[in-house]
Amino acid sequence: MKFTYGAVVLAAVAVLTGAGVAGAAQAVDYGKDHPMNGTMMGRFGGPIYNGPPALAVTASLVAAGGGPDDYSTATALTNMVGADLVKAEVAKLSKQYGSAKVGEWLKTFDFAVKDALKIATAKGISLPAGNLSGKELAATLVKAGTASDGTFQIEFLLDKAVSHPIHVQVMNDIDKEAGLGPRADLEYHLISNQAFYDLAQALGDKDVKLSPVH
């Protein structure tokens, strides 16, 4: 029996999410940007943003997470929405995906931010001072990652945070990083889409839709 890479990915997603084949079929790592219905989409199915990055928002996120050297996604989330909400969300995600996957998601998110900063520095890009904090920052991140159809897509947010080319380079670096790799990259996108959708709901933005890649 011959197995394709796509079939292996779909099977992995079905196991990860507990979804049936119909739901899992939409969560695919295409491996690169690709056209869909006349629109260029990213590797994990989100629309591409090719405009300038919102560096002040990115700087605000980094500051919320403890700064460039000590950045922590868990710290950033806690500083944005409070420990109680973060604890409840981690418990919810752990039940949905498993605690090991959630721990890996946070590790991958931390790596992605630090790697993006390293790449930006090498390109001579420096962050301005951050100008947002707390729930205002959280709401801004949700809005930045919400595509024109109302669906939150982590790929769209990452493009806006650091630019599409740097986002692509970070994804490639995750694939090559020991202890992470393509599977962790896919799961990073799955769980991020779910977590930011949940965040939107907690902030009262009930119009935000959940990505099929979750």
C-alpha positions in Angstrom: 0.0 0.0 0.0 1.4 3.4 -1.0 1.0 6.3 1.5 1.3 9.9 0.3 2.6 12.7 2.5 -0.8 14.3 2.5 -2.4 11.1 3.7 0.1 10.9 6.6 -0.6 14.5 7.5 -4.4 13.9 7.5 -4.1 10.8 9.6 -1.9 12.7 12.1 -4.4 15.6 12.3 -7.3 13.2 12.9 -5.4 11.6 15.8 -4.4 15.0 17.2 -7.8 16.6 17.1 -10.0 13.6 17.5 -11.8 14.7 14.4 -13.3 12.6 11.7 -11.8 12.4 8.2 -14.1 15.1 6.9 -12.9 17.6 9.5 -9.3 16.6 9.3 -9.2 16.9 5.5 -9.1 20.7 5.8 -6.0 20.7 8.1 -3.2 20.1 5.7 0.4 21.3 5.5 0.8 22.2 1.8 4.5 22.7 2.3 4.5 26.2 0.6 2.4 29.1 -0.5 -0.3 28.1 -3.0 -3.1 29.6 -5.0 -6.7 28.9 -4.1 -9.7 30.4 -6.0 -7.5 33.2 -7.3 -6.0 34.1 -3.9 -2.5 33.2 -2.6 -2.7 31.2 0.6 0.0 30.3 3.1 1.4 26.9 3.8 -1.4 26.1 6.4 -4.3 27.5 4.5 -4.5 31.1 5.8 -4.5 34.1 3.4 -1.2 35.8 2.8 -0.7 39.4 3.9 2.1 41.1 1.9 1.9 44.6 3.5 4.2 46.2 6.0 4.4 44.6 9.4 2.8 46.3 12.5 6.0 46.4 14.4 4.7 48.5 17.3 2.1 45.7 18.0 4.9 43.1 17.7 7.0 45.1 20.2 4.1 45.3 22.6 3.7 41.5 22.5 7.4 40.9 23.1 7.3 43.4 26.0 4.3 41.6 27.5 6.2 38.3 27.2 9.2 39.6 29.2 11.4 41.1 26.5 13.5 39.8 23.6 15.9 37.8 25.7 13.3 36.2 28.1 10.2 36.1 25.9 7.5 33.6 27.1 4.2 33.2 25.4 2.7 32.0 28.7 3.9 35.2 30.4 2.6 37.3 27.5 -0.9 35.8 27.7 -1.0 36.2 31.4 -0.1 39.8 31.2 -2.7 40.4 28.6 -5.7 38.6 30.0 -4.8 37.5 33.5 -3.7 34.2 35.2 -7.2 32.8 35.7 -8.3 33.0 32.1 -4.9 31.6 30.9 -5.1 28.7 33.4 -8.7 27.9 32.2 -7.6 28.1 28.6 -4.6 25.8 29.1 -6.8 23.3 30.8 -9.4 23.5 28.0 -6.7 23.1 25.3 -5.0 20.2 27.2 -8.3 18.3 27.3 -8.8 19.0 23.6 -5.2 18.2 22.3 -3.4 16.7 25.3 -1.1 18.4 27.8 2.1 17.3 25.9 0.9 19.0 22.7 0.0 22.2 24.5 3.4 22.3 26.2 5.0 21.8 22.7 2.8 24.5 21.3 4.0 27.0 23.9 7.6 25.9 23.2 7.1 26.4 19.5 5.5 29.8 19.9 8.4 30.9 22.1 10.9 29.7 19.5 8.9 31.4 16.6 9.0 34.8 18.4 12.7 34.6 19.3 13.6 33.4 15.8 11.6 36.1 14.1 13.5 38.7 16.3 16.8 37.2 15.4 16.0 37.2 11.7 14.7 40.8 11.9 17.9 41.9 13.7 20.1 40.3 11.0 18.1 42.2 8.4 18.7 45.5 10.2 15.1 45.8 11.4 14.6 47.1 14.9 11.4 47.2 16.8 10.0 50.5 18.0 8.7 51.0 21.5 5.5 49.0 22.2 2.4 51.1 22.7 -0.2 48.5 23.8 -0.8 46.3 26.8 -3.3 44.1 28.5 -6.7 43.3 26.9 -6.2 46.1 24.4 -3.1 44.3 23.1 -5.0 41.0 23.1 -7.9 42.5 21.1 -5.5 44.1 18.6 -3.8 40.7 18.0 -7.1 39.0 17.4 -8.2 41.8 15.0 -4.9 41.7 13.1 -5.2 37.9 12.6 -8.8 38.0 11.5 -9.1 37.6 7.7 -11.7 39.4 5.5 -14.1 36.4 5.9 -14.1 36.9 9.7 -11.9 33.8 10.4 -8.9 34.1 12.7 -5.8 32.7 11.0 -2.5 32.5 12.8 -0.7 32.7 9.5 -2.4 36.1 8.7 -1.4 37.4 12.2 2.2 36.3 11.8 2.5 37.9 8.4 1.2 41.2 9.9 3.5 40.8 12.9 6.8 40.3 11.2 6.1 40.3 7.4 5.3 37.3 5.2 9.0 36.6 4.2 10.2 36.5 7.8 7.1 34.4 8.7 8.0 31.8 6.0 11.7 31.7 7.2 10.5 31.1 10.8 8.4 28.2 9.7 11.3 26.7 7.8 13.5 27.1 10.9 10.8 25.4 13.1 10.9 22.5 10.6 14.7 22.2 11.0 14.9 22.8 14.8 15.8 19.7 16.8 12.9 18.7 19.1 10.3 20.5 16.9 10.0 19.8 13.2 7.2 19.8 10.6 4.7 18.1 12.9 5.3 20.7 15.7 4.9 23.4 13.0 1.5 22.0 12.0 0.3 21.6 15.6 1.5 25.2 16.4 -0.9 26.5 13.7 -3.7 24.2 14.8 -3.6 25.1 18.4 -2.9 28.8 17.8 -6.0 29.1 15.7 -8.1 27.5 18.4 -6.5 29.5 21.2 -6.9 32.9 19.5 -10.5 32.0 18.6 -11.1 31.2 22.3 -9.4 34.5 23.2 -11.7 36.4 20.9 -14.7 34.8 22.5 -13.5 35.6 26.0 -13.0 39.2 24.9 -16.5 39.4 23.7 -15.8 39.3 20.0 -18.4 36.7 19.1 -18.2 37.4 15.3 -14.7 35.9 14.9 -14.9 32.5 13.2 -12.9 29.4 14.0 -10.4 28.3 11.3 -11.0 24.8 9.9 -7.3 24.3 10.7 -7.7 23.7 14.4 
